[in-house]
Structures are given as C-alpha cells and as structure tokens.
Amino acid sequence: MKLFDIVKTFAKSDSGAVTVDWVVLTAAIVGLGIAVLTTVRDGVNDLGDNISDSLSDATVASPGTLGWND
C-alpha cells in the first residue's frame, strides 16, 4: 500500500511541469528554425549564383561613353 501512495503523490505533483513545458517549447522552436533554414538555404544559394552570373556578364561603361568630355 505504501508504493501506491508514493505513486499517487508523484502523479499529483506538478512542481516540474513548467520546466517540461519550457523544454518542449524550446525544442519546438529550435526544430522550426532548423526546418526554415534547410528550406531557405537552397533558394539563397540559387539567388547568389544568379547574382554572380549577372555581375560577371555585366560591362562597365567608361566615362567617355556617357557623354562626359575630359
């Protein structure tokens, strides 16, 4: 009967419940952050490649071709 009382007392105790809530909430936020980063990573890399290609193919005009006379 004593074991049953210990289990009943343990089941009614809620002193660590807030800590468990915070651990679960923090784990969910970290998981969501990782999911967002892995999803966005490919798009950012593609955008960087497109910008690099555009800048590599660009030509820069000299001041004389812009109508300026030295």
C-alpha positions as CSV (number, residue, x, y, z in Angstrom):
1,M,0.0,0.0,0.0
2,K,2.9,2.3,0.6
3,L,4.1,2.1,-3.0
4,F,0.6,3.0,-4.2
5,D,0.7,6.1,-2.0
6,I,4.1,7.1,-3.4
7,V,2.9,6.7,-7.0
8,K,-0.3,8.7,-6.2
9,T,1.7,11.5,-4.6
10,F,4.1,11.6,-7.6
11,A,1.2,11.7,-10.1
12,K,-0.3,14.7,-8.3
13,S,3.0,16.6,-8.0
14,D,3.4,19.4,-10.6
15,S,6.5,21.2,-9.5
16,G,8.5,20.3,-12.6
17,A,5.7,20.7,-15.1
18,V,6.7,24.2,-16.1
19,T,10.3,23.1,-16.8
20,V,9.0,20.3,-19.0
21,D,6.8,22.8,-20.9
22,W,9.8,25.1,-21.5
23,V,11.9,22.2,-22.7
24,V,9.2,21.1,-25.1
25,L,8.6,24.7,-26.3
26,T,12.3,25.3,-26.8
27,A,12.8,22.1,-28.7
28,A,9.8,23.0,-31.0
29,I,11.3,26.5,-31.7
30,V,14.7,25.0,-32.5
31,G,13.2,22.4,-34.7
32,L,11.2,25.0,-36.6
33,G,14.3,27.2,-37.0
34,I,16.2,24.2,-38.5
35,A,13.3,23.4,-40.9
36,V,13.2,27.0,-42.1
37,L,16.9,27.2,-42.6
38,T,17.1,24.0,-44.6
39,T,14.2,25.2,-46.8
40,V,15.6,28.6,-47.4
41,R,19.2,27.6,-47.9
42,D,18.7,26.2,-51.5
43,G,16.9,29.4,-52.6
44,V,19.5,31.6,-51.2
45,N,22.3,29.7,-52.9
46,D,20.5,29.9,-56.2
47,L,19.9,33.6,-55.8
48,G,23.6,34.1,-55.1
49,D,24.6,32.1,-58.2
50,N,22.2,34.2,-60.3
51,I,23.6,37.5,-58.9
52,S,27.2,36.2,-59.5
53,D,26.4,35.3,-63.1
54,S,24.7,38.7,-63.8
55,L,27.7,40.6,-62.3
56,S,30.2,38.5,-64.2
57,D,28.4,39.2,-67.6
58,A,28.0,42.9,-66.9
59,T,30.0,45.5,-68.7
60,V,31.1,48.8,-67.2
61,A,30.9,51.9,-69.3
62,S,33.8,54.3,-69.4
63,P,33.2,58.0,-68.6
64,G,33.8,59.0,-72.2
65,T,30.9,56.8,-73.5
66,L,28.5,58.5,-71.1
67,G,28.7,61.9,-72.8
68,W,31.4,63.3,-70.5
69,N,34.3,65.0,-72.0
70,D,37.6,65.1,-70.2
